Amino acid sequence: MAFIDIGFGNMVSSERLVCVAGAESAPIRRLVQDARDRGALVDCSSGKKSKSVLVMDSEHVILSALSSEEISGLLKNADGEK
């Protein structure tokens, strides 16, 4: 199982990751609010502005202070190490 660092020492399983999206669009903000309402939101931004939103296969939504481009690079590195 490969993990990627999403900032501030927080890690997620790359195998359980469904998508990474920018946090600025209205549909993503609605997705985050819906996850917050149902108790499935995990804020890993440590008080910083959330730049990306990770959706997991368990329907959990994770906020990260790293940009989606940075996370994409980490995913490519994790795939290359397999």
Buried (B, 14 or more C-beta within 10 A) or exposed (E): EBBBBBBEEBEBEBEEBEEBBEBEEEEBEEBBEEBEEEEBBBBBBEEBEBBBBBBBEEEBBBBBBBBBEBBEEBBEEBEEEE
